[in-house]
């Protein structure tokens, strides 16, 4: 059987006006801040459109120009700025929507800001 779509897992970490994307299978990582600010003191994602533009451009670079259509993108979204009450439902929705707008067909939102490695990531995905 020929596989038309390859599953590609991308771990996305959001900081204030900075995003880090890692392709899990190759461990290739790009981390870059932006001049098109998307964060404020209160919210990591305050400007959805600027965050979406920055995320999409980083994913295109990470995929090295290969069409995202031939890949089934699975995105693991993580906000790295910790707040006392954790992520609100609105913040979780913003992360999910950003992933979907950037081409994800599956989205996992991590509700903590702890650093994790690829093995921990697989364990977290398999739990969900």
Secondary structure as UniProt FT lines:
FT   STRAND          6..15
FT   TURN            16..17
FT   STRAND          18..23
FT   TURN            24..27
FT   STRAND          28..33
FT   HELIX           48..62
FT   TURN            63..65
FT   HELIX           68..70
FT   STRAND          71..79
FT   TURN            84..85
FT   HELIX           89..101
FT   TURN            102..103
FT   STRAND          104..110
FT   HELIX           118..127
//
